[in-house]
Amino acid sequence: MLCNYTAKYTPLANGYMGQLVEWPEVITEGADLDECRTLLRDALHEMILAYRELSREIPCSHALIELIPMEIDLVSESA
């Protein structure tokens, strides 16, 4: 069974934090984006193994993820 997960990468002072949107417990940090991607994939692999061992349901996303661009400077308050 193929499951798709959405990775969110946040820049930190010393690298990146990576976390899965659908499974927030899968989280890691890396010195750069490539390392963070690799470590996040490893963390996902380990979490799947742990969930299987505990006979827990593995979260799998079937959601549509969409970016919504917004020019913040053009947003004004209206009465």
Contacts in CASP RR format, 6 or more apart in sequence:
PFRMAT RR
TARGET T0000
AUTHOR 0000-0000-0000
METHOD contacts of the structure
MODEL  1
MLCNYTAKYTPLANGYMGQLVEWPEVITEGADLDECRTLLRDALHEMILA
YRELSREIPCSHALIELIPMEIDLVSESA
1 60 0 8 1.000
3 58 0 8 1.000
3 60 0 8 1.000
3 61 0 8 1.000
4 60 0 8 1.000
4 61 0 8 1.000
5 20 0 8 1.000
5 21 0 8 1.000
5 22 0 8 1.000
5 23 0 8 1.000
5 26 0 8 1.000
5 44 0 8 1.000
5 61 0 8 1.000
6 20 0 8 1.000
6 21 0 8 1.000
6 22 0 8 1.000
6 61 0 8 1.000
6 65 0 8 1.000
7 18 0 8 1.000
7 19 0 8 1.000
7 20 0 8 1.000
7 21 0 8 1.000
7 37 0 8 1.000
7 40 0 8 1.000
8 18 0 8 1.000
8 19 0 8 1.000
8 20 0 8 1.000
8 21 0 8 1.000
9 16 0 8 1.000
9 17 0 8 1.000
9 18 0 8 1.000
9 33 0 8 1.000
9 36 0 8 1.000
9 37 0 8 1.000
10 16 0 8 1.000
10 17 0 8 1.000
10 18 0 8 1.000
10 19 0 8 1.000
12 29 0 8 1.000
14 31 0 8 1.000
15 29 0 8 1.000
15 30 0 8 1.000
15 31 0 8 1.000
15 32 0 8 1.000
15 36 0 8 1.000
16 29 0 8 1.000
16 30 0 8 1.000
16 32 0 8 1.000
16 33 0 8 1.000
16 35 0 8 1.000
16 36 0 8 1.000
17 27 0 8 1.000
17 28 0 8 1.000
17 29 0 8 1.000
17 30 0 8 1.000
17 36 0 8 1.000
18 27 0 8 1.000
18 28 0 8 1.000
18 29 0 8 1.000
18 30 0 8 1.000
18 36 0 8 1.000
18 40 0 8 1.000
19 26 0 8 1.000
19 27 0 8 1.000
19 28 0 8 1.000
19 40 0 8 1.000
20 26 0 8 1.000
20 27 0 8 1.000
20 40 0 8 1.000
20 44 0 8 1.000
21 61 0 8 1.000
21 65 0 8 1.000
22 59 0 8 1.000
22 60 0 8 1.000
22 61 0 8 1.000
22 63 0 8 1.000
23 44 0 8 1.000
23 47 0 8 1.000
23 59 0 8 1.000
25 47 0 8 1.000
26 40 0 8 1.000
26 43 0 8 1.000
26 44 0 8 1.000
26 47 0 8 1.000
27 40 0 8 1.000
27 43 0 8 1.000
28 36 0 8 1.000
28 39 0 8 1.000
28 40 0 8 1.000
28 42 0 8 1.000
28 43 0 8 1.000
29 36 0 8 1.000
29 39 0 8 1.000
30 36 0 8 1.000
30 39 0 8 1.000
48 58 0 8 1.000
51 57 0 8 1.000
51 58 0 8 1.000
52 58 0 8 1.000
END
